[in-house]
Amino acid sequence: MSKPAKPSKTPPLLRVRGLTKKFGDIEVLSGVDLTVTAGRALALRGRNGAGKSTLLRCVTGVDAPTAGSVELDGEPVDERSVAVRRDLAIVLDDMDFFPDLSVIEHLDLFARAHGVPDAEALVDAVVEEVRLTAQAAQLPGTLSSGQKRRLALASAFVRPRRLLVLDEPEARLDQAGLEWLTERLLKEKADGLGILLASHDPDLVKAVADRVLDLDELSP
Ligand SMILES: Nc1ncnc2c1ncn2[C@@H]1O[C@H](COP(=O)(O)OP(=O)(O)OP(=O)(O)O)[C@@H](O)[C@H]1O
């Protein structure tokens, strides 16, 4: 009798090992290990101040961990190689916009800077999808807080990506926006993207996440 085939193990897209972050004497994260594979989503949960944003900032190389390593497809994220920058789409909590570029100009800049062919058609489609068509010519300073959030999220969907890192993507979205976000993230997973998100929305986590890491349970 022939042996059953071994299930093939997909190597993780993102691998975090022993990530520790201290601010002065205070250790916010203590030896966190996690992986995200293609087509799967890992959600970070935890009380205010548990360290979710800190972890995402360290994972994306925006902030330096005190100890530990972060690799995207085996490449250290902190070295910010072209491959890492191309594959990693980040939407953090405090996204800044150029004050003198319109909605459409921001997205066009993102898409072209990342070498997207036929950027105009993609940008138009994403602007419509995030319901910013009427605001396409407006400057960021004139947008509502929810519209700014939609612009930040849109910037992740007009560029190449293999891993999406999202910090509370649901923040400030209305009900229709939440439904759109849920559907969009499920589609991203179906397209083979890995997703790492921090969220306080149990419905979003339930709908999208394959695994949940509760930072309260890891509190140092
Ligand atoms: N630059 C910094 N200097 C000092 N302390 C910091 C710094 N950044 C974050 N912290 C502290 O680290 C802890 C974790 O903060 P973090 O923003 O990661 O929490 P969070 O889980 O994302 O919280 P929330 O749910 O409120 O968004 C908090 O106690 C915060 O005050």
The ligand as an SDF file (V2000), in Angstrom:
LIG
                    3D

 31 33  0  0  0  0  0  0  0  0999 V2000
    7.1750   56.0670   21.5630 N   0  0  0  0  0  0  0  0  0  0  0  0
    6.7310   55.5930   22.7380 C   0  0  0  0  0  0  0  0  0  0  0  0
    7.3150   55.9490   23.9010 N   0  0  0  0  0  0  0  0  0  0  0  0
    6.8810   55.4560   25.0930 C   0  0  0  0  0  0  0  0  0  0  0  0
    5.8570   54.6010   25.2240 N   0  0  0  0  0  0  0  0  0  0  0  0
    5.2400   54.2200   24.1000 C   0  0  0  0  0  0  0  0  0  0  0  0
    5.6310   54.6820   22.8060 C   0  0  0  0  0  0  0  0  0  0  0  0
    4.8180   54.1200   21.8720 N   0  0  0  0  0  0  0  0  0  0  0  0
    3.9590   53.3410   22.5640 C   0  0  0  0  0  0  0  0  0  0  0  0
    4.2030   53.3940   23.8890 N   0  0  0  0  0  0  0  0  0  0  0  0
    3.4770   52.6650   24.9590 C   0  0  0  0  0  0  0  0  0  0  0  0
    3.4510   51.2920   24.5910 O   0  0  0  0  0  0  0  0  0  0  0  0
    2.2140   50.7050   24.9800 C   0  0  0  0  0  0  0  0  0  0  0  0
    1.5820   50.0180   23.7790 C   0  0  0  0  0  0  0  0  0  0  0  0
    1.0790   51.0040   22.8980 O   0  0  0  0  0  0  0  0  0  0  0  0
    0.3820   50.6140   21.5220 P   0  0  0  0  0  0  0  0  0  0  0  0
    0.0620   51.8790   20.8180 O   0  0  0  0  0  0  0  0  0  0  0  0
    1.2170   49.6230   20.8250 O   0  0  0  0  0  0  0  0  0  0  0  0
   -0.9470   49.8900   22.0530 O   0  0  0  0  0  0  0  0  0  0  0  0
   -2.1920   49.3270   21.2380 P   0  0  0  0  0  0  0  0  0  0  0  0
   -2.3860   47.9030   21.6480 O   0  0  0  0  0  0  0  0  0  0  0  0
   -2.0250   49.5850   19.7910 O   0  0  0  0  0  0  0  0  0  0  0  0
   -3.3680   50.2080   21.8440 O   0  0  0  0  0  0  0  0  0  0  0  0
   -4.7580   50.7500   21.2020 P   0  0  0  0  0  0  0  0  0  0  0  0
   -5.7370   49.5970   21.2740 O   0  0  0  0  0  0  0  0  0  0  0  0
   -5.1230   51.8450   22.1720 O   0  0  0  0  0  0  0  0  0  0  0  0
   -4.5030   51.2420   19.8140 O   0  0  0  0  0  0  0  0  0  0  0  0
    1.3710   51.8220   25.5900 C   0  0  0  0  0  0  0  0  0  0  0  0
    1.4390   51.7410   26.9920 O   0  0  0  0  0  0  0  0  0  0  0  0
    2.0320   53.0860   25.0750 C   0  0  0  0  0  0  0  0  0  0  0  0
    1.8780   54.1430   25.9830 O   0  0  0  0  0  0  0  0  0  0  0  0
  1  2  1  0
  2  3  1  0
  2  7  2  0
  3  4  2  0
  4  5  1  0
  5  6  2  0
  6  7  1  0
  6 10  1  0
  7  8  1  0
  8  9  2  0
  9 10  1  0
 10 11  1  0
 11 12  1  0
 11 30  1  0
 12 13  1  0
 13 14  1  0
 13 28  1  0
 14 15  1  0
 15 16  1  0
 16 17  2  0
 16 18  1  0
 16 19  1  0
 19 20  1  0
 20 21  2  0
 20 22  1  0
 20 23  1  0
 23 24  1  0
 24 25  2  0
 24 26  1  0
 24 27  1  0
 28 29  1  0
 28 30  1  0
 30 31  1  0
M  END
$$$$
